Structures are given as C-alpha cells and as structure tokens.
C-alpha cells in the first residue's frame, strides 16, 4: 500500500501536517523526509498523528507534548459481557481502579468508567509490555482513564485518555485487566481482525500563534466498528 503524506494529510500549513493514519502505516518512517513525528501510534493502530515540518516547529511541539499541552483521546473495542447487576458493577469498579488488582482480570465486564494504574516492563526483544507488581529498573508507571460508551453483542466501545504515554500502554493495560483489545493477538485476543485502537481526537497549540487547534475524525469503516454505528 502507498503510505505517502499526500494521501492521508487532513490539515497542513508551513509548520505541521496532521495525518489520519491507516492501519499498517509506520508512524516514524512512512512519511519520508521533511516530516518530524511528534508522537507515535502503533503500526496496528489508526487515527490522528501529528508531524512538524521544520526543526523550529518540531522543538515547539515536542515541548508542548512534554508539558501535557497535546491532548489525545482514543476509541477502543474490547470483549465485555452485559449481564452484571448494578451492585456487581459498583464492586467491580472498586477492584478495577486498584493498582494491578489481579482479581479484576477475572471480570467479565468493565464498569461504566474507571482508571487503571499499573507498572509495566518493556521486553525489548519481544517488543511487548508486561505487567509487574512493583517498580524496579526498566519498569514504568502507566495511568489511563476510560469510559464505556456502548455495549453490544459481547463487545464494548470505550473512550480512553492517557495520563502517561508508554509503549503499547492501552493494549498492555487492558490486557492486564482481562480485556484485550479486539484483534490484538499479541496481547491475548482470540478475535480475528485489525486491532481495535483508533486515535479519534487530537488538540495541540499552533506552533506559530499558540492558539489551541482541535481535530476529530470518524472511527474506521470496518468490523467490528460498524456494529456501534448502525442505524436502529
């Protein structure tokens, strides 16, 4: 497939290019010379990806990223049954929000909203993150927040926002709590298909004027995403 900048840029000026990355595109190398990636998206993921187009803008946007001024939100799909009671849901919420409560990995359903705080270790050889119980050399804390938007046919569509930006963070954390992303065989899913991870909204300060720019794109037009957008 031809992964060139001109095919996927949705907004551009002299300082930046914003790309709606397709599944399979390498976020670091595919755009070619003259583009400086400000953040990353896994090759198996899709969605909004920001590039600077000159060294000055790259410096400004990289600083904005470090200062938490670049904000991203993701949609994901996980397996989640819908047969728990309100009382069970509230109990599960307490367990789910605990740091690495391994009991939560046995749960069949996520509460409507929650926060994961985990310790993750990156195995460089396997290019995979593993949950561990305590901090040590090579281990980093990972924190995210999520909200369940819809549940249908044993799947749940979630809105996710990161506090930290770790390698494979969303994929590793949801897997650690017993809810691997749809299609993510690397982290335990048995579902066939592309990994259901999509960066749907991104905001950042304009390198030239400093005003906040906000962009949003639709989810992928494929299964299982279509399940959540069919008309009644």
N, C-alpha and C positions, 0 to 999 in steps of 0.2 A: 504494500500500500504506500502511496506517496504522502509522506508526512512532511509537507513543506509549510512554512509560515503562512503563505498567502491563502492556503486552503482553510485555515482554522482561526485566523485572527478575526475577532469580533469588534475590537476597538483599538485604535492606534494613533499615536502622534509622534513627534520627534523624540520623545523621552521614553515611551513604553509601548509595549504591544501586549494585549490581553488575548489569550488563546482559549478556545473551548476544546480542550484536549480529548481526542478519541482514545478508546481502549487500545493498547498496543504501542502507543507512542512513547518514546523515551524522552522524558521532560528535560533532561540535561543536554542531550546532544542532537536531537532531531531537527531543531530549528536552524542550525547552521551558524555561520559566522555573523557577528553583529548583534546577537541576542544574548543577554546575560540573565540566566534563570534566577529569580529572586527566592523562590521556594520550590518544593518538589511535589510531584504527585506520582504514586506508584505506577509502574508501567501498565498494570492490570486495571487501574482506576481511570476515571474520566472526569472532565469538568474544567473549571476555570484555573488558569495558570498564568502567572504574571512574569513578563520579561522586561528588563531595561534595555534601552537601545544605545546607550553610551555609558562610559565609566562614571561620569558625574551622577547621572540618574541611578545607576546601579548602587553607588555608595549611599545615596539618599534613601532609596527604597530598602536596602539591606538594613540600614539603621532603623527605619520605620518598623521593619519586621522584628528586630531585636527589642524595640520599645513597645511592642504589642499594638502598634497602630495599623497593622494589616490584619484584617479580620476575615476569617473563612468559616463557612458552615457547610456541612455535608449531609447528604441523604444516603442512607444505607438500608439494606433489607436483610433481616435475619429470620431464622425459624423461631416461632413463638406461638404456642397454643393459646386459646382464648377461653379456657374453662376454669380459671381460678375465680374464687369469690373475692368480694371487696376486702374481707378480713385477711385472706391469704395474700392478696396483692399488697396490702399495707405491711404485713410481716416481711414479705419478700423485699419490699423497698428498703427496710432497715438492713437486711442482710446484704443486699446488692450494693449499698452505699459504703459498706465496710471495706477497708483496705484488704484486698486479696482474701476475702472470705471464701474459702474453697467450697463451702456449703452451697453458695449461690450457683456454682457450676452445675448443680443437680436440678436447678429450677427449670420448669418448662415454659415459663412466661416471664417477661420483664414487667416490672411496674411501669406505670404511665410515664414517669420521669425519674431520673436518677443521676448519680455521679459515681464514676469509677476512679479509684486511686490505687495504682499498682506499681510494683517495682519490676522493671523489665531489663533483661540482659540480652545483648545482641551477640549472636553467634555469627561471626564474620564469614566463616567457611560455609555455613548453611544459608547465610543471608536471611536469618529468621530471628525474631524476638521470642524470648522465653520468660514466663513469669517466675519470680523468685520471692522469697519471704522477707528478705531484709537487704538493706543497702550494703554493697561492697564494691570493690574495684570493678569498673565496667558496667555497673548497674545504675539505671537512671529512674527517677520517679516519673510516672506518667499519669496525667489527670485529664478527664474529659467529662462533659455533661451531655445528656441525651434526653429526648422526649419522644414518646411513641405517638406517631401521627395517625396511623391507620393499622388495622389488623384484618387480614383476610386470607382464608384458605390455608391456615397454618403458618403464615408469614406476617412479619411486622415491618412497616416502613417507619424509619426513625430519622429524626433531625439530630445532628451531632455537632457539638462545638468543642474545640480543644483548648485546654489551658496550657498544655505543653505541646511541643512538636517533635515527637520521637519517630524514629524509623518504624514503619508499619504499625504505628500506635493504635489506630482504630481497629485494625484487623486483629492485632495481638490481644488487646484488652477485651474485646467482645468474645473472642475465642476462650480466653482465660476464665471468663464468667459463664461459659457454657452456651454461648450464642454466636457461633462463627458466621461470618457474612455469607450470604448466598453465593455459591460458586467458588468459594475460597478454599480449594482443596489443600493448599499449603498449611492452612490453619484449622483444618478439621471438617470442613463442609463436605457432605456427600452429594450435594446438588450439582448438577451439570449446567454449565453456562458461564458467562462472564462474571467476574467478581462484582457484586452489587455495591459499589462505592463510587460516589459522584459528588464533586465539589460544586454546589449549585449557586453559591453566592460568595462574593468577594468585594471587600471595600479597602481602599488604601488612599493615602494622601497624594495628591498630584505633585510630582517632583518639581514642577515649575511654580505653581501658585500656593500649594499647601492645602487647598480645599479637598474635602473628602469626596472621592469618587466611588460610586456603588454600582455593582453589576450583578445580574442574576440570569441564569439560563435554566431551561427546562431539563427534566431528567431524560435519560436515554429512552429512545423509542424502540424498546425490545422487551422481551420477557425477562424477569417477572415484573418489570416496572409497569408495564401496561395494565397489570392486574389492579393497580391502585388508581388508574385514571380513566377507567372505562365509565361511560355514562350509564346511569341506572336504567 
